Amino acid sequence: MTFFEQQHQARQETRKLVFLFALAVIAIVLAVNLAMALLWHFKFGSHHELLRSYPKGFFAVNTLITLALIGGGTLIQTFNLRDGGDAVALMAGGRLVSPASGDLQERRLLNVVEEMALASGIACPKVYLLEREDAINAFAAGYNQNEAVVAVTRGTLNRLTRDELQGVVGHEFSHILNGDMRLNVHLIGVLFGIQMIAGFGQQLMNFGRFSSSSRNDKEPPWQLVMLLAGGALFVVGYIGIFFGRLIKSAVSRQREFLADASAVQFTRNPEGIGGALRKIGGLTDGKRIGSQIDHQNAEQLSHLFLGSVRPNLLDGWFATHPPLTERLQRIYGRSMGPLEAPELPQPHSENTARLADLPFAAAGFACAVAPTGLPASISTATATPTLEFGNSSSRSPLSPQLDGAVRDPAGACAVVYALLLGEGEERDVQLAILKKEAPQQAALTSFLAETITQLPLSARLPLVDLAAPALRQLPQAARDRLLAIVEQLIAADSRITLAEFVLQTILARRLAPRAGRLVPIRFNRVSDLSADAALLLSLVAHVAIPSGRADVAAARLAAFLRGAQACPELKLAAQDYCDGAKLSFPRVRLALDNANQLAPLAKPQLIKALLAAADDGNPLEIASADILRAICAGIEAPIPPAVAATYQAYPWQFDS
């Protein structure tokens, strides 16, 4: 099943969630009214006839109070989780792992997450560590892939090999890519609401326990009534727990099978996720399971985790995770036994400074006035690196300075600015802007720009992906300032190049205030956006066919028509082709915003057409890969395999 089919299915699961939630609310309301009716008759039954014993509005008041508790609990918990993945990770007792961490275990974890993000073409998520949990477990959380987090337990780092850790991270990336995360976060709020009645009943029992007794000997004392009412509501509250378990199992069990399969697909190694699950089995004994989480919020978050956080007292429909034996059977195609999971030897290394040797001091740049306003036209010019890598298969690590910069918030901003620096007078203007707007980063930007020019063009956008966790540590005001400075740097030469357009598109989608919010669906078919699709196809055709060709106009039209033929539903013809004069920055941005509101199952048709326009039978050029990557980021979709293959040649490697 494809990414887009999973996105569609995740939205369909929301309907199931709403239906089960409604059933839970109805059952709880009926049970509360029955319990209150029995208690009222117990208190006043000796003075009133049974059928006339309830005051006017008795059941309506009970119903309204119950609905207020459920709705209020859901809204409060949803508000508490407004920060998405970060809020969930903190709720589970997680600690943010600094992108600049020098701990070798944490460094290995960060590298594995970075590798998976680069391969899938999404922003690298933040990483959290559940420090006090010795079991093997992990989860991914967030409302959107632009603000996702991945959290793992200390036991996962201590007990798993690198391949097994890769399998676990691949499993969690499946939840990020397949649209599970938002549904799972919403589920936390829903479950909290329907379980509020149990908490309210417990408070009533505490109140009745310490309140004074009634002085009327002819009636049951109020203290006893409060205790009974609290006990009844506490028991009724277990209806919420029952439905909570049912909802979790209905939503999460099949998606765990999918995530296991995706982990094998991502890593091409069944021993990765398979070995991790077998070690969970090896840690299990009669009283404790190898994925058990001891945090007080573990049960509330149980549907997020890789493995069960508590022993399954109720199997079948009510188990939040499939049995390990069944998961292993599907991964290996045969039964597999557990593995011992001892703690691995701890690596030792000397901590090395990453940013201490970088030149933060101002360097006395020439001052100039930056032009104002954004240009209307898009140029396909791109900067050429001063050092070419003749052998694309050669692999070398990032320089220590650049590696350190992408992992520090201030350094990551400087990396972004450095990617935008031009040459000659344009650079002088840009550096003058930086000296005024970001003086502490101006010299660092100039220094990093020289390092970046020695990287191949295919390494530029992956640098932005690597810098994403550090940039997301910035408060929103600082992110907005970064985007504003980026806009000024782009406007310095009164035009926008392809490289600048791509970079700004990706940054805006990942750092803007609405970056973490779910985009509503406005268009169900790709044909609803024929004009926007024609504009994007024309843009890809312009990028794919360089200006130096003698037959450039005919070649670009042919590329456009090739893309149109790949999606007959669009019904595009030669007259729909947009020449260079029509390819304005505002129009392209609007087209991307509209395309982002396509239904999940309609997006792959658009991507297929765009890829066909860029594909002339030869390997994709980096310019074509960049524009396709930017469009995929703009519509929140993973990059196609053909685009990913272009970036697999960039020459760096990660330490293990």
Solvent accessible surface area in square Angstrom, and as a share of the most:
residue,aa,sasa,rsa
1,M,143,0.64
2,T,77,0.45
3,F,30,0.12
4,F,22,0.09
5,E,71,0.32
6,Q,5,0.02
7,Q,40,0.18
8,H,64,0.29
9,Q,66,0.29
10,A,7,0.05
11,R,75,0.27
12,Q,63,0.28
13,E,23,0.10
14,T,58,0.34
15,R,168,0.61
16,K,84,0.36
17,L,8,0.04
18,V,90,0.52
19,F,123,0.51
20,L,20,0.10
21,F,49,0.21
22,A,45,0.35
23,L,70,0.35
24,A,0,0.00
25,V,21,0.12
26,I,99,0.50
27,A,30,0.23
28,I,0,0.00
29,V,19,0.11
30,L,119,0.59
31,A,20,0.16
32,V,8,0.05
33,N,17,0.09
34,L,114,0.57
35,A,13,0.10
36,M,37,0.16
37,A,11,0.09
38,L,115,0.57
39,L,22,0.11
40,W,72,0.25
41,H,64,0.28
42,F,95,0.40
43,K,5,0.02
44,F,38,0.16
45,G,19,0.18
46,S,98,0.63
47,H,105,0.47
48,H,95,0.42
49,E,114,0.51
50,L,97,0.48
51,L,164,0.82
52,R,191,0.70
53,S,6,0.04
54,Y,62,0.24
55,P,65,0.41
56,K,209,0.89
57,G,34,0.32
58,F,26,0.11
59,F,90,0.37
60,A,57,0.44
61,V,80,0.46
62,N,18,0.09
63,T,36,0.21
64,L,118,0.59
65,I,87,0.44
66,T,3,0.02
67,L,75,0.37
68,A,67,0.52
69,L,35,0.18
70,I,4,0.02
71,G,31,0.30
72,G,26,0.25
73,G,0,0.00
74,T,24,0.14
75,L,128,0.64
76,I,101,0.51
77,Q,13,0.06
78,T,47,0.27
79,F,126,0.52
80,N,78,0.40
81,L,4,0.02
82,R,139,0.51
83,D,89,0.46
84,G,0,0.00
85,G,0,0.00
86,D,29,0.15
87,A,16,0.12
88,V,0,0.00
89,A,0,0.00
90,L,113,0.56
91,M,32,0.14
92,A,4,0.03
93,G,40,0.39
94,G,10,0.09
95,R,100,0.36
96,L,61,0.30
97,V,2,0.01
98,S,55,0.35
99,P,10,0.06
100,A,37,0.29
101,S,15,0.10
102,G,35,0.33
103,D,65,0.34
104,L,69,0.34
105,Q,15,0.07
106,E,12,0.06
107,R,20,0.07
108,R,33,0.12
109,L,0,0.00
110,L,11,0.05
111,N,5,0.02
112,V,0,0.00
113,V,0,0.00
114,E,6,0.03
115,E,42,0.19
116,M,15,0.07
117,A,0,0.00
118,L,12,0.06
119,A,59,0.46
120,S,18,0.12
121,G,5,0.05
122,I,2,0.01
123,A,3,0.02
124,C,3,0.02
125,P,1,0.01
126,K,19,0.08
127,V,3,0.02
128,Y,9,0.03
129,L,0,0.00
130,L,2,0.01
131,E,70,0.31
132,R,231,0.84
133,E,11,0.05
134,D,64,0.33
135,A,4,0.03
136,I,0,0.00
137,N,0,0.00
138,A,0,0.00
139,F,0,0.00
140,A,3,0.02
141,A,0,0.00
142,G,0,0.00
143,Y,28,0.11
144,N,11,0.05
145,Q,22,0.10
146,N,5,0.03
147,E,28,0.12
148,A,1,0.01
149,V,0,0.00
150,V,0,0.00
151,A,0,0.00
152,V,0,0.00
153,T,0,0.00
154,R,43,0.16
155,G,0,0.00
156,T,0,0.00
157,L,1,0.01
158,N,16,0.08
159,R,28,0.10
160,L,0,0.00
161,T,57,0.33
162,R,52,0.19
163,D,75,0.39
164,E,17,0.08
165,L,0,0.00
166,Q,42,0.19
167,G,0,0.00
168,V,0,0.00
169,V,0,0.00
170,G,0,0.00
171,H,0,0.00
172,E,0,0.00
173,F,0,0.00
174,S,0,0.00
175,H,7,0.03
176,I,4,0.02
177,L,12,0.06
178,N,12,0.06
179,G,19,0.18
180,D,2,0.01
181,M,6,0.02
182,R,58,0.21
183,L,8,0.04
184,N,12,0.06
185,V,2,0.01
186,H,65,0.29
187,L,0,0.00
188,I,0,0.00
189,G,1,0.01
190,V,20,0.12
191,L,2,0.01
192,F,68,0.28
193,G,0,0.00
194,I,0,0.00
195,Q,59,0.26
196,M,51,0.23
197,I,2,0.01
198,A,10,0.08
199,G,35,0.33
200,F,73,0.30
201,G,0,0.00
202,Q,91,0.41
203,Q,116,0.51
204,L,32,0.16
205,M,43,0.19
206,N,51,0.26
207,F,127,0.53
208,G,0,0.00
209,R,128,0.47
210,F,166,0.69
211,S,32,0.21
212,S,99,0.64
213,S,65,0.42
214,S,29,0.19
215,R,235,0.86
216,N,69,0.35
217,D,141,0.73
218,K,172,0.73
219,E,37,0.17
220,P,28,0.18
221,P,48,0.30
222,W,121,0.42
223,Q,46,0.21
224,L,71,0.35
225,V,12,0.07
226,M,39,0.17
227,L,58,0.29
228,L,75,0.37
229,A,10,0.08
230,G,0,0.00
231,G,21,0.20
232,A,27,0.21
233,L,8,0.04
234,F,64,0.27
235,V,104,0.60
236,V,14,0.08
237,G,0,0.00
238,Y,113,0.43
239,I,49,0.25
240,G,0,0.00
241,I,57,0.29
242,F,93,0.39
243,F,26,0.11
244,G,1,0.01
245,R,37,0.13
246,L,35,0.17
247,I,0,0.00
248,K,4,0.02
249,S,6,0.04
250,A,36,0.28
251,V,2,0.01
252,S,4,0.03
253,R,47,0.17
254,Q,118,0.52
255,R,11,0.04
256,E,3,0.01
257,F,17,0.07
258,L,38,0.19
259,A,0,0.00
260,D,4,0.02
261,A,61,0.47
262,S,10,0.06
263,A,0,0.00
264,V,38,0.22
265,Q,131,0.58
266,F,64,0.27
267,T,30,0.17
268,R,202,0.74
269,N,40,0.21
270,P,53,0.33
271,E,87,0.39
272,G,0,0.00
273,I,1,0.00
274,G,0,0.00
275,G,1,0.01
276,A,0,0.00
277,L,0,0.00
278,R,37,0.13
279,K,17,0.07
280,I,3,0.02
281,G,20,0.19
282,G,26,0.25
283,L,49,0.24
284,T,58,0.34
285,D,89,0.46
286,G,87,0.84
287,K,188,0.80
288,R,83,0.30
289,I,30,0.15
290,G,3,0.02
291,S,3,0.02
292,Q,26,0.12
293,I,1,0.01
294,D,81,0.42
295,H,50,0.22
296,Q,159,0.71
297,N,34,0.17
298,A,2,0.01
299,E,66,0.30
300,Q,35,0.16
301,L,1,0.01
302,S,1,0.01
303,H,2,0.01
304,L,3,0.02
305,F,1,0.00
306,L,0,0.00
307,G,3,0.02
308,S,18,0.11
309,V,3,0.02
310,R,78,0.28
311,P,57,0.36
312,N,52,0.27
313,L,162,0.80
314,L,95,0.47
315,D,103,0.54
316,G,42,0.41
317,W,200,0.70
318,F,40,0.17
319,A,3,0.02
320,T,4,0.02
321,H,2,0.01
322,P,5,0.03
323,P,70,0.44
324,L,49,0.24
325,T,103,0.60
326,E,65,0.29
327,R,2,0.01
328,L,8,0.04
329,Q,77,0.34
330,R,137,0.50
331,I,26,0.13
332,Y,30,0.11
333,G,58,0.56
334,R,136,0.49
335,S,96,0.62
336,M,40,0.18
337,G,37,0.35
338,P,92,0.58
339,L,60,0.30
340,E,143,0.64
341,A,5,0.04
342,P,82,0.52
343,E,96,0.43
344,L,52,0.26
345,P,125,0.79
346,Q,103,0.46
347,P,70,0.44
348,H,166,0.74
349,S,49,0.31
350,E,144,0.65
351,N,128,0.66
352,T,108,0.63
353,A,84,0.65
354,R,54,0.20
355,L,36,0.18
356,A,87,0.68
357,D,95,0.49
358,L,9,0.05
359,P,55,0.34
360,F,89,0.37
361,A,80,0.62
362,A,78,0.60
363,A,69,0.54
364,G,61,0.58
365,F,39,0.16
366,A,67,0.52
367,C,111,0.67
368,A,44,0.34
369,V,139,0.80
370,A,22,0.17
371,P,52,0.33
372,T,132,0.77
373,G,56,0.53
374,L,71,0.35
375,P,20,0.13
376,A,73,0.57
377,S,67,0.43
378,I,25,0.13
379,S,32,0.21
380,T,51,0.30
381,A,41,0.32
382,T,60,0.35
383,A,54,0.42
384,T,103,0.60
385,P,16,0.10
386,T,112,0.65
387,L,87,0.43
388,E,115,0.52
389,F,66,0.28
390,G,86,0.83
391,N,91,0.47
392,S,66,0.43
393,S,85,0.55
394,S,47,0.30
395,R,138,0.50
396,S,49,0.32
397,P,81,0.51
398,L,21,0.10
399,S,34,0.22
400,P,98,0.62
401,Q,45,0.20
402,L,0,0.00
403,D,28,0.15
404,G,0,0.00
405,A,0,0.00
406,V,0,0.00
407,R,9,0.03
408,D,36,0.18
409,P,36,0.23
410,A,43,0.34
411,G,1,0.01
412,A,0,0.00
413,C,9,0.05
414,A,0,0.00
415,V,0,0.00
416,V,0,0.00
417,Y,4,0.01
418,A,6,0.04
419,L,11,0.05
420,L,7,0.04
421,L,17,0.08
422,G,13,0.12
423,E,119,0.53
424,G,52,0.50
425,E,146,0.66
426,E,37,0.17
427,R,36,0.13
428,D,63,0.33
429,V,22,0.13
430,Q,0,0.00
431,L,9,0.04
432,A,11,0.09
433,I,10,0.05
434,L,0,0.00
435,K,77,0.32
436,K,165,0.70
437,E,36,0.16
438,A,12,0.09
439,P,74,0.47
440,Q,147,0.65
441,Q,27,0.12
442,A,3,0.02
443,A,7,0.06
444,L,0,0.00
445,T,0,0.00
446,S,24,0.16
447,F,75,0.31
448,L,0,0.00
449,A,2,0.02
450,E,94,0.42
451,T,28,0.16
452,I,4,0.02
453,T,25,0.14
454,Q,90,0.40
455,L,21,0.10
456,P,22,0.14
457,L,47,0.23
458,S,14,0.09
459,A,0,0.00
460,R,41,0.15
461,L,11,0.05
462,P,1,0.00
463,L,0,0.00
464,V,3,0.02
465,D,1,0.01
466,L,4,0.02
467,A,0,0.00
468,A,5,0.04
469,P,12,0.08
470,A,0,0.00
471,L,2,0.01
472,R,8,0.03
473,Q,64,0.28
474,L,27,0.14
475,P,92,0.58
476,Q,65,0.29
477,A,79,0.61
478,A,33,0.25
479,R,43,0.16
480,D,60,0.31
481,R,123,0.45
482,L,3,0.01
483,L,32,0.16
484,A,52,0.40
485,I,4,0.02
486,V,0,0.00
487,E,76,0.34
488,Q,67,0.30
489,L,0,0.00
490,I,0,0.00
491,A,5,0.04
492,A,6,0.05
493,D,40,0.21
494,S,71,0.46
495,R,96,0.35
496,I,0,0.00
497,T,13,0.08
498,L,3,0.02
499,A,33,0.26
500,E,10,0.05
501,F,0,0.00
502,V,2,0.01
503,L,6,0.03
504,Q,15,0.07
505,T,5,0.03
506,I,2,0.01
507,L,2,0.01
508,A,25,0.19
509,R,45,0.16
510,R,13,0.05
511,L,2,0.01
512,A,27,0.21
513,P,79,0.50
514,R,154,0.56
515,A,9,0.07
516,G,19,0.18
517,R,130,0.48
518,L,70,0.35
519,V,33,0.19
520,P,85,0.53
521,I,63,0.32
522,R,149,0.54
523,F,32,0.13
524,N,104,0.53
525,R,137,0.50
526,V,1,0.00
527,S,38,0.24
528,D,63,0.33
529,L,11,0.06
530,S,33,0.21
531,A,78,0.60
532,D,25,0.13
533,A,2,0.01
534,A,5,0.04
535,L,3,0.01
536,L,1,0.00
537,L,0,0.00
538,S,0,0.00
539,L,2,0.01
540,V,0,0.00
541,A,0,0.00
542,H,15,0.07
543,V,13,0.07
544,A,19,0.14
545,I,11,0.06
546,P,82,0.52
547,S,78,0.50
548,G,79,0.76
549,R,106,0.39
550,A,115,0.89
551,D,72,0.37
552,V,33,0.19
553,A,74,0.58
554,A,67,0.52
555,A,13,0.10
556,R,32,0.12
557,L,57,0.29
558,A,52,0.40
559,A,0,0.00
560,F,0,0.00
561,L,52,0.26
562,R,79,0.29
563,G,0,0.00
564,A,7,0.06
565,Q,136,0.61
566,A,26,0.20
567,C,4,0.02
568,P,104,0.66
569,E,61,0.27
570,L,4,0.02
571,K,177,0.75
572,L,26,0.13
573,A,37,0.29
574,A,48,0.37
575,Q,148,0.66
576,D,51,0.27
577,Y,41,0.16
578,C,11,0.07
579,D,71,0.37
580,G,38,0.36
581,A,99,0.77
582,K,101,0.43
583,L,8,0.04
584,S,21,0.13
585,F,16,0.07
586,P,82,0.52
587,R,105,0.38
588,V,0,0.00
589,R,55,0.20
590,L,106,0.53
591,A,0,0.00
592,L,1,0.00
593,D,53,0.27
594,N,23,0.12
595,A,1,0.01
596,N,7,0.04
597,Q,27,0.12
598,L,3,0.02
599,A,15,0.11
600,P,9,0.06
601,L,74,0.37
602,A,3,0.02
603,K,21,0.09
604,P,43,0.27
605,Q,64,0.28
606,L,3,0.02
607,I,15,0.08
608,K,126,0.53
609,A,0,0.00
610,L,2,0.01
611,L,40,0.20
612,A,22,0.17
613,A,0,0.00
614,A,8,0.06
615,D,64,0.33
616,D,84,0.43
617,G,71,0.68
618,N,95,0.49
619,P,121,0.76
620,L,24,0.12
621,E,123,0.55
622,I,36,0.18
623,A,27,0.21
624,S,3,0.02
625,A,0,0.00
626,D,22,0.11
627,I,0,0.00
628,L,4,0.02
629,R,3,0.01
630,A,0,0.00
631,I,1,0.00
632,C,3,0.02
633,A,10,0.07
634,G,1,0.01
635,I,0,0.00
636,E,28,0.13
637,A,2,0.02
638,P,25,0.16
639,I,16,0.08
640,P,16,0.10
641,P,116,0.73
642,A,47,0.36
643,V,0,0.00
644,A,13,0.10
645,A,56,0.44
646,T,26,0.15
647,Y,4,0.01
648,Q,118,0.52
649,A,42,0.32
650,Y,25,0.09
651,P,5,0.03
652,W,5,0.02
653,Q,87,0.39
654,F,44,0.18
655,D,105,0.54
656,S,103,0.67
